[in-house]
Amino acid sequence: MILGIGSDITDVRRIAKVIERHGDRFLDRIFTPVERARAERRRNKVETYAKRFAAKEACAKALGTGIRSGVWWRDMGVVNRPGGQPTMQLTGGAHRRLQAITPPGHEARIDLTISDEGPMAVAYVIISSVSPAEGGSGNLSGGRPE
C-alpha cells in the first residue's frame, strides 16, 4: 500500500550559487556526513548535491509534512541499498513521521529515483507499507550508508 508520493525538480545552477555564497554553512545544514563524503568524491559535486537536495524535498512531500513539523533536512539522507539502488535513511523527526504513517504490523519501504540532465536535477520518492509476509525489506531507518 502506498503511504506517500513526492517529487521535486531542482535547478543545479541555483544549488551552485548557494554553495558558492554560503559554502560549508549551507552544506552542513542540509546534507548528512555520508552525503557530503559521497559528493566530495565526485567529479560533478554540484550535480550530486542538487540530486540529494531534490530527494530530500521529494521525501518531505511523501511524508506529508514538507520541511516542518519536526522534519528537518538532515533527518533525511540519501543512501544506497547493497545492490546500489538509492533509498532514504530517515532519523529524528522524519523517522518519527514515517513510524506514525506506517500501519501497525507493517514495515515501511522507501523507493527513490534521482537523475540530472542539463541544469536540472529530479527526484521521485514512493513510501510504501509492506507486511512482513510480503517480504518487506524493513527500512524504517533507511538502507546501508554509501
C-alpha angles and dihedrals in degrees: 000000000000113000098179145352127202137173136182139180119203130190107235090208090059091053090048091054093049091049091048092050101039104020117177093004090065095038093050092048096050110028134058120234089253091054093047093049091051094047093048090055091055127091090219098049096161093052089050091052092045092053091050091047089053090048091054091050091048092048093050089052092048089052088054095235110083114208095325141064091071095311110121135180097257092047086076121057132174112235134160131244116232092271092052099258111142122240137158126264109208127202136165117005094356091056091047090051091049090052090049094054096043113094117240113271093023135100126224121237121194117203117191134181122186131181142160134206128171109332096337134088121192136191136184125193128191119186113199135182115227126184115226088243088062091057098256116192092219101220100162086141095036135247135307114303116255 
